[in-house]
C-alpha cells in the first residue's frame, strides 16, 4: 500500500511541477508583452506632448502674424456671395451684438449657440473638437472676430468679438 501511495504522491508532484513549468513561459510572455505595451504608451505620450508644444508654437506665431481671434480664411462676405449665390442679410448680424454674446454660456449646445448668434462664418472640426468662427465687418466697417470652442457638442471656451 505504501508504494501505491508513494506513486500517487509522486505523480501528483510531477503534475504540479509540469503545470508550474508550463505557466512560467506564459508569465514571461505576458511580462514581455506588458513591457512592450508600456513602452509604446510612453512613446505615444511623448509624441502627443511634442505635438501639443508644436501646436502651441504655431498658434502663437499665427496670433503674432494675424491677431488673436482672426481665423485663417477670407472674411470678405462678397467672395462668399459670389460662390454661394446668396447675399448676407442686410444690417447687423445677431452675433454683432454684445448682448447676444453675453447670453452664450459654457455648456451650451451648438444649436443653442446658433439660435442666439446665427450661423458662424466658418466651422472647423477635428475629432470631438469644433470651433465656430464669427468674423466679418460690423456696421461701422471695422472687422469683428469672435469664436467658440466646442467639445462633444458643448461650448467649452468663448472668445467674444473684438473690433479691429
Phi and psi in degrees as GROMACS dihedral restraints (atoms count N, CA, C in turn):
[ dihedral_restraints ]
;  ai    aj    ak    al  type     phi  dphi    fc
    3     4     5     6     1   -61.6    20    10
    4     5     6     7     1   -40.8    20    10
    6     7     8     9     1   -65.1    20    10
    7     8     9    10     1   -35.8    20    10
    9    10    11    12     1   -65.9    20    10
   10    11    12    13     1   -40.8    20    10
   12    13    14    15     1   -64.4    20    10
   13    14    15    16     1   -40.1    20    10
   15    16    17    18     1   -63.2    20    10
   16    17    18    19     1   -43.6    20    10
   18    19    20    21     1   -63.3    20    10
   19    20    21    22     1   -41.1    20    10
   21    22    23    24     1   -63.9    20    10
   22    23    24    25     1   -42.6    20    10
   24    25    26    27     1   -66.4    20    10
   25    26    27    28     1   -41.1    20    10
   27    28    29    30     1   -65.0    20    10
   28    29    30    31     1   -42.3    20    10
   30    31    32    33     1   -63.3    20    10
   31    32    33    34     1   -41.8    20    10
   33    34    35    36     1   -64.1    20    10
   34    35    36    37     1   -40.4    20    10
   36    37    38    39     1   -65.8    20    10
   37    38    39    40     1   -42.8    20    10
   39    40    41    42     1   -63.0    20    10
   40    41    42    43     1   -42.9    20    10
   42    43    44    45     1   -62.2    20    10
   43    44    45    46     1   -44.3    20    10
   45    46    47    48     1   -63.6    20    10
   46    47    48    49     1   -41.0    20    10
   48    49    50    51     1   -64.8    20    10
   49    50    51    52     1   -42.0    20    10
   51    52    53    54     1   -63.7    20    10
   52    53    54    55     1   -43.7    20    10
   54    55    56    57     1   -63.1    20    10
   55    56    57    58     1   -42.8    20    10
   57    58    59    60     1   -62.3    20    10
   58    59    60    61     1   -44.2    20    10
   60    61    62    63     1   -66.9    20    10
   61    62    63    64     1   -33.3    20    10
   63    64    65    66     1   -70.6    20    10
   64    65    66    67     1   -30.2    20    10
   66    67    68    69     1   -76.9    20    10
   67    68    69    70     1   -26.2    20    10
   69    70    71    72     1   -60.2    20    10
   70    71    72    73     1   -48.3    20    10
   72    73    74    75     1   -63.0    20    10
   73    74    75    76     1   -36.2    20    10
   75    76    77    78     1   -63.5    20    10
   76    77    78    79     1   -43.3    20    10
   78    79    80    81     1   -64.8    20    10
   79    80    81    82     1   -39.9    20    10
   81    82    83    84     1   -64.6    20    10
   82    83    84    85     1   -42.7    20    10
   84    85    86    87     1   -61.9    20    10
   85    86    87    88     1   -42.6    20    10
   87    88    89    90     1   -61.6    20    10
   88    89    90    91     1   -42.7    20    10
   90    91    92    93     1   -63.5    20    10
   91    92    93    94     1   -40.6    20    10
   93    94    95    96     1   -65.2    20    10
   94    95    96    97     1   -44.8    20    10
   96    97    98    99     1   -62.0    20    10
   97    98    99   100     1   -41.9    20    10
   99   100   101   102     1   -63.3    20    10
  100   101   102   103     1   -44.0    20    10
  102   103   104   105     1   -61.8    20    10
  103   104   105   106     1   -41.8    20    10
  105   106   107   108     1   -63.9    20    10
  106   107   108   109     1   -43.4    20    10
  108   109   110   111     1   -64.5    20    10
  109   110   111   112     1   -41.8    20    10
  111   112   113   114     1   -62.6    20    10
  112   113   114   115     1   -38.5    20    10
  114   115   116   117     1   -64.8    20    10
  115   116   117   118     1   -44.1    20    10
  117   118   119   120     1   -62.8    20    10
  118   119   120   121     1   -41.1    20    10
  120   121   122   123     1   -61.5    20    10
  121   122   123   124     1   -43.9    20    10
  123   124   125   126     1   -63.3    20    10
  124   125   126   127     1   -40.0    20    10
  126   127   128   129     1   -63.1    20    10
  127   128   129   130     1   -41.7    20    10
  129   130   131   132     1   -65.0    20    10
  130   131   132   133     1   -41.0    20    10
  132   133   134   135     1   -61.3    20    10
  133   134   135   136     1   -41.0    20    10
  135   136   137   138     1   -63.8    20    10
  136   137   138   139     1   -43.9    20    10
  138   139   140   141     1   -61.9    20    10
  139   140   141   142     1   -44.1    20    10
  141   142   143   144     1   -62.9    20    10
  142   143   144   145     1   -42.7    20    10
  144   145   146   147     1   -63.3    20    10
  145   146   147   148     1   -41.3    20    10
  147   148   149   150     1   -62.8    20    10
  148   149   150   151     1   -43.1    20    10
  150   151   152   153     1   -66.1    20    10
  151   152   153   154     1   -39.0    20    10
  153   154   155   156     1   -60.3    20    10
  154   155   156   157     1   -44.9    20    10
  156   157   158   159     1   -63.1    20    10
  157   158   159   160     1   -41.6    20    10
  159   160   161   162     1   -63.7    20    10
  160   161   162   163     1   -44.2    20    10
  162   163   164   165     1   -61.4    20    10
  163   164   165   166     1   -43.0    20    10
  165   166   167   168     1   -62.2    20    10
  166   167   168   169     1   -41.3    20    10
  168   169   170   171     1   -64.2    20    10
  169   170   171   172     1   -44.4    20    10
  171   172   173   174     1   -64.0    20    10
  172   173   174   175     1   -42.0    20    10
  174   175   176   177     1   -64.2    20    10
  175   176   177   178     1   -38.6    20    10
  177   178   179   180     1   -65.6    20    10
  178   179   180   181     1   -41.8    20    10
  180   181   182   183     1   -63.6    20    10
  181   182   183   184     1   -43.1    20    10
  183   184   185   186     1   -62.4    20    10
  184   185   186   187     1   -42.1    20    10
  186   187   188   189     1   -63.3    20    10
  187   188   189   190     1   -38.0    20    10
  189   190   191   192     1   -66.8    20    10
  190   191   192   193     1   -37.7    20    10
  192   193   194   195     1   -78.6    20    10
  193   194   195   196     1   -41.5    20    10
  195   196   197   198     1  -107.8    20    10
  196   197   198   199     1   -36.3    20    10
  198   199   200   201     1   125.4    20    10
  199   200   201   202     1   165.0    20    10
  201   202   203   204     1   -60.7    20    10
  202   203   204   205     1   -44.4    20    10
  204   205   206   207     1  -116.2    20    10
  205   206   207   208     1    14.4    20    10
  207   208   209   210     1   -83.4    20    10
  208   209   210   211     1   115.5    20    10
  210   211   212   213     1   -75.4    20    10
  211   212   213   214     1   158.3    20    10
  213   214   215   216     1   -87.9    20    10
  214   215   216   217     1    71.9    20    10
  216   217   218   219     1  -154.9    20    10
  217   218   219   220     1   167.0    20    10
  219   220   221   222     1   -75.6    20    10
  220   221   222   223     1   121.2    20    10
  222   223   224   225     1   -93.2    20    10
  223   224   225   226     1     3.6    20    10
  225   226   227   228     1   -76.8    20    10
  226   227   228   229     1   109.5    20    10
  228   229   230   231     1   -66.3    20    10
  229   230   231   232     1   -21.0    20    10
  231   232   233   234     1   -64.7    20    10
  232   233   234   235     1   -37.3    20    10
  234   235   236   237     1   -64.2    20    10
  235   236   237   238     1   -38.7    20    10
  237   238   239   240     1   -65.7    20    10
  238   239   240   241     1   -39.8    20    10
  240   241   242   243     1   -61.5    20    10
  241   242   243   244     1   -40.1    20    10
  243   244   245   246     1   -66.9    20    10
  244   245   246   247     1   -34.2    20    10
  246   247   248   249     1   -88.0    20    10
  247   248   249   250     1   -33.1    20    10
  249   250   251   252     1   -95.2    20    10
  250   251   252   253     1   -21.9    20    10
  252   253   254   255     1    83.3    20    10
  253   254   255   256     1     0.5    20    10
  255   256   257   258     1  -119.7    20    10
  256   257   258   259     1   134.6    20    10
  258   259   260   261     1   -82.0    20    10
  259   260   261   262     1   149.2    20    10
  261   262   263   264     1   -64.5    20    10
  262   263   264   265     1   150.8    20    10
  264   265   266   267     1   -61.7    20    10
  265   266   267   268     1   146.3    20    10
  267   268   269   270     1   -69.2    20    10
  268   269   270   271     1   152.2    20    10
  270   271   272   273     1    80.4    20    10
  271   272   273   274     1  -177.6    20    10
  273   274   275   276     1   -68.0    20    10
  274   275   276   277     1   143.5    20    10
  276   277   278   279     1   -83.6    20    10
  277   278   279   280     1   158.8    20    10
  279   280   281   282     1   -55.3    20    10
  280   281   282   283     1   -37.7    20    10
  282   283   284   285     1   -73.4    20    10
  283   284   285   286     1    -8.8    20    10
  285   286   287   288     1   -70.9    20    10
  286   287   288   289     1   -20.9    20    10
  288   289   290   291     1   -82.3    20    10
  289   290   291   292     1   123.2    20    10
  291   292   293   294     1   -60.0    20    10
  292   293   294   295     1   -31.5    20    10
  294   295   296   297     1   -64.6    20    10
  295   296   297   298     1   -36.5    20    10
  297   298   299   300     1   -64.0    20    10
  298   299   300   301     1   -42.1    20    10
  300   301   302   303     1   -66.7    20    10
  301   302   303   304     1   -31.1    20    10
  303   304   305   306     1   -65.3    20    10
  304   305   306   307     1   -25.4    20    10
  306   307   308   309     1   -79.2    20    10
  307   308   309   310     1   -14.7    20    10
  309   310   311   312     1   -79.4    20    10
  310   311   312   313     1   134.7    20    10
  312   313   314   315     1  -135.8    20    10
  313   314   315   316     1   153.4    20    10
  315   316   317   318     1   -57.9    20    10
  316   317   318   319     1   136.9    20    10
  318   319   320   321     1    98.2    20    10
  319   320   321   322     1   -12.6    20    10
  321   322   323   324     1   -67.5    20    10
  322   323   324   325     1   154.3    20    10
  324   325   326   327     1   -83.6    20    10
  325   326   327   328     1   165.2    20    10
  327   328   329   330     1   -62.4    20    10
  328   329   330   331     1   -36.9    20    10
  330   331   332   333     1   -63.5    20    10
  331   332   333   334     1   -41.3    20    10
  333   334   335   336     1   -63.1    20    10
  334   335   336   337     1   -41.2    20    10
  336   337   338   339     1   -63.2    20    10
  337   338   339   340     1   -48.2    20    10
  339   340   341   342     1   -69.4    20    10
  340   341   342   343     1   -24.3    20    10
  342   343   344   345     1   -66.1    20    10
  343   344   345   346     1   -37.0    20    10
  345   346   347   348     1   -84.6    20    10
  346   347   348   349     1   -47.6    20    10
  348   349   350   351     1   -95.5    20    10
  349   350   351   352     1   -18.2    20    10
  351   352   353   354     1    91.2    20    10
  352   353   354   355     1  -177.7    20    10
  354   355   356   357     1   -71.8    20    10
  355   356   357   358     1   139.7    20    10
  357   358   359   360     1   -71.5    20    10
  358   359   360   361     1   160.5    20    10
  360   361   362   363     1   -66.6    20    10
  361   362   363   364     1   -43.2    20    10
  363   364   365   366     1  -146.3    20    10
  364   365   366   367     1   145.2    20    10
  366   367   368   369     1  -122.8    20    10
  367   368   369   370     1   127.6    20    10
  369   370   371   372     1  -118.5    20    10
  370   371   372   373     1   134.1    20    10
  372   373   374   375     1  -132.3    20    10
  373   374   375   376     1   138.7    20    10
  375   376   377   378     1  -138.8    20    10
  376   377   378   379     1   115.4    20    10
  378   379   380   381     1    53.7    20    10
  379   380   381   382     1  -120.7    20    10
  381   382   383   384     1   -92.1    20    10
  382   383   384   385     1     1.8    20    10
  384   385   386   387     1  -104.1    20    10
  385   386   387   388     1   142.7    20    10
  387   388   389   390     1  -142.9    20    10
  388   389   390   391     1   142.0    20    10
  390   391   392   393     1  -121.9    20    10
  391   392   393   394     1   127.6    20    10
  393   394   395   396     1  -102.1    20    10
  394   395   396   397     1   115.1    20    10
  396   397   398   399     1   -98.2    20    10
  397   398   399   400     1   132.3    20    10
  399   400   401   402     1  -117.1    20    10
  400   401   402   403     1   113.9    20    10
  402   403   404   405     1  -148.8    20    10
  403   404   405   406     1   143.8    20    10
  405   406   407   408     1   164.5    20    10
  406   407   408   409     1  -172.2    20    10
  408   409   410   411     1   -91.8    20    10
  409   410   411   412     1   136.4    20    10
  411   412   413   414     1   -81.0    20    10
  412   413   414   415     1  -179.6    20    10
  414   415   416   417     1   -63.8    20    10
  415   416   417   418     1   -25.0    20    10
  417   418   419   420     1   -86.4    20    10
  418   419   420   421     1    -0.4    20    10
  420   421   422   423     1    90.6    20    10
  421   422   423   424     1    -8.6    20    10
  423   424   425   426     1   -76.5    20    10
  424   425   426   427     1   148.2    20    10
  426   427   428   429     1   -76.5    20    10
  427   428   429   430     1   133.2    20    10
  429   430   431   432     1  -118.0    20    10
  430   431   432   433     1   132.6    20    10
  432   433   434   435     1  -130.9    20    10
  433   434   435   436     1   135.0    20    10
  435   436   437   438     1  -152.8    20    10
  436   437   438   439     1   157.4    20    10
  438   439   440   441     1  -154.0    20    10
  439   440   441   442     1   162.0    20    10
  441   442   443   444     1  -128.8    20    10
  442   443   444   445     1   141.3    20    10
  444   445   446   447     1  -106.9    20    10
  445   446   447   448     1   134.0    20    10
  447   448   449   450     1  -121.3    20    10
  448   449   450   451     1   145.0    20    10
  450   451   452   453     1  -132.5    20    10
  451   452   453   454     1   126.6    20    10
  453   454   455   456     1    62.9    20    10
  454   455   456   457     1    29.0    20    10
  456   457   458   459     1    81.3    20    10
  457   458   459   460     1     6.5    20    10
  459   460   461   462     1  -122.8    20    10
  460   461   462   463     1   144.3    20    10
  462   463   464   465     1   -66.0    20    10
  463   464   465   466     1   128.5    20    10
  465   466   467   468     1  -118.5    20    10
  466   467   468   469     1   -16.7    20    10
  468   469   470   471     1  -154.0    20    10
  469   470   471   472     1   145.6    20    10
  471   472   473   474     1  -130.5    20    10
  472   473   474   475     1   129.7    20    10
  474   475   476   477     1  -120.5    20    10
  475   476   477   478     1   100.3    20    10
  477   478   479   480     1   -65.8    20    10
  478   479   480   481     1   152.1    20    10
  480   481   482   483     1   -63.6    20    10
  481   482   483   484     1   147.2    20    10
  483   484   485   486     1  -128.6    20    10
  484   485   486   487     1   138.0    20    10
  486   487   488   489     1   -81.6    20    10
  487   488   489   490     1   139.8    20    10
